[in-house]
Amino acid sequence: MMKNNDWKDRLNIVYSTNPDFSYDTGEDVEEETLPKNQQKLRVRIEKNHRGGKTVTIVSGFVGADSDLKELGKMLKTKCGVGGSIKEGELLVQGEFKEKVVELLKKEGYTQTK
């Protein structure tokens, strides 16, 4: 089997004398998404630093960003509001703690509080 010798992967590297040197291509390996019943999600309400607006925050999700975005889309659609994902936390606009917990449990996230 031949090594990948694409010169584009080695841009900005002149020469290395280390025989074990491997080029960093800058690609991050995505984290494996845990099964729904193993996710330990925490739901809380926050008002601080949001201009008086209330948001429901879902934290503790372990997995790929695409799966978190999919979960966020489902929650925002069911609650009929907007929201976003910041620093691995899902923000849903408004005070929807009970509804979010109920929706997560219906989806199979059994360890939700």
C-alpha positions as CSV (number, residue, x, y, z in Angstrom):
1,M,0.0,0.0,0.0
2,M,1.4,3.4,-1.0
3,K,1.4,6.4,1.4
4,N,-0.6,9.5,0.5
5,N,2.1,11.8,-0.9
6,D,-0.2,14.7,-1.9
7,W,2.0,17.8,-1.8
8,K,-1.0,20.0,-0.8
9,D,-1.1,18.2,2.6
10,R,2.5,19.3,3.2
11,L,2.2,23.0,2.4
12,N,4.4,25.2,4.7
13,I,6.6,22.2,5.7
14,V,10.1,22.5,4.3
15,Y,11.8,19.4,5.6
16,S,11.8,17.1,8.6
17,T,14.7,14.9,9.7
18,N,12.5,13.0,12.1
19,P,11.7,9.6,10.7
20,D,8.5,9.3,12.7
21,F,7.2,12.8,11.7
22,S,3.6,12.8,10.4
23,Y,2.2,15.9,8.7
24,D,-0.7,17.5,10.5
25,T,-3.4,18.0,7.8
26,G,-5.5,20.0,10.3
27,E,-8.5,17.6,10.1
28,D,-10.2,17.1,13.4
29,V,-11.7,13.7,14.1
30,E,-15.3,14.0,15.1
31,E,-16.4,12.5,18.4
32,E,-18.6,9.4,18.3
33,T,-22.2,10.2,19.3
34,L,-23.3,8.2,22.3
35,P,-26.6,6.3,22.1
36,K,-29.6,8.3,23.2
37,N,-30.1,6.3,26.4
38,Q,-26.5,7.0,27.5
39,Q,-26.6,10.8,27.0
40,K,-26.7,12.7,30.2
41,L,-28.4,15.9,29.1
42,R,-29.1,18.7,31.6
43,V,-31.8,21.3,30.9
44,R,-31.8,24.7,32.6
45,I,-33.2,28.2,32.2
46,E,-31.0,31.2,32.0
47,K,-31.6,35.0,31.9
48,N,-28.2,36.4,32.6
49,H,-26.3,38.4,29.9
50,R,-29.2,38.0,27.4
51,G,-30.8,41.5,27.6
52,G,-33.6,40.3,29.8
53,K,-34.6,37.5,27.4
54,T,-35.1,34.0,28.8
55,V,-33.5,30.9,27.2
56,T,-33.7,27.2,27.8
57,I,-30.2,25.6,27.6
58,V,-29.6,21.9,27.0
59,S,-26.0,20.9,27.9
60,G,-24.1,17.6,28.2
61,F,-24.5,16.3,24.7
62,V,-21.6,14.0,23.6
63,G,-21.2,13.5,19.9
64,A,-20.9,15.0,16.5
65,D,-22.0,18.6,15.8
66,S,-24.3,17.4,13.0
67,D,-26.3,15.2,15.5
68,L,-26.6,18.1,17.9
69,K,-27.8,20.4,15.2
70,E,-30.4,17.8,14.2
71,L,-31.6,17.5,17.9
72,G,-31.7,21.3,18.1
73,K,-33.8,21.6,14.9
74,M,-36.3,19.1,16.3
75,L,-36.6,20.9,19.6
76,K,-37.0,24.3,18.1
77,T,-39.6,23.0,15.6
78,K,-41.7,21.3,18.3
79,C,-41.5,24.4,20.6
80,G,-42.2,26.8,17.7
81,V,-39.3,29.1,18.5
82,G,-35.8,29.9,17.4
83,G,-32.5,29.1,19.0
84,S,-28.9,28.2,18.3
85,I,-25.9,26.1,19.2
86,K,-23.0,27.7,21.0
87,E,-20.0,26.0,22.6
88,G,-21.6,22.6,22.5
89,E,-24.8,23.8,24.2
90,L,-28.2,24.0,22.6
91,L,-30.1,27.3,23.2
92,V,-33.9,27.4,22.8
93,Q,-35.5,30.8,23.0
94,G,-38.0,31.1,25.7
95,E,-38.9,29.3,29.0
96,F,-39.5,25.7,27.8
97,K,-37.8,23.6,30.4
98,E,-40.7,21.2,31.1
99,K,-41.6,20.8,27.4
100,V,-37.9,20.2,26.4
101,V,-37.4,17.6,29.1
102,E,-40.6,15.9,28.0
103,L,-39.7,15.9,24.3
104,L,-36.2,14.6,25.0
105,K,-37.6,11.7,27.1
106,K,-40.0,10.9,24.2
107,E,-37.1,10.8,21.8
108,G,-35.3,8.2,24.0
109,Y,-32.9,10.4,26.1
110,T,-33.8,8.7,29.3
111,Q,-31.1,10.3,31.6
112,T,-32.4,13.9,31.1
113,K,-32.9,16.2,34.1
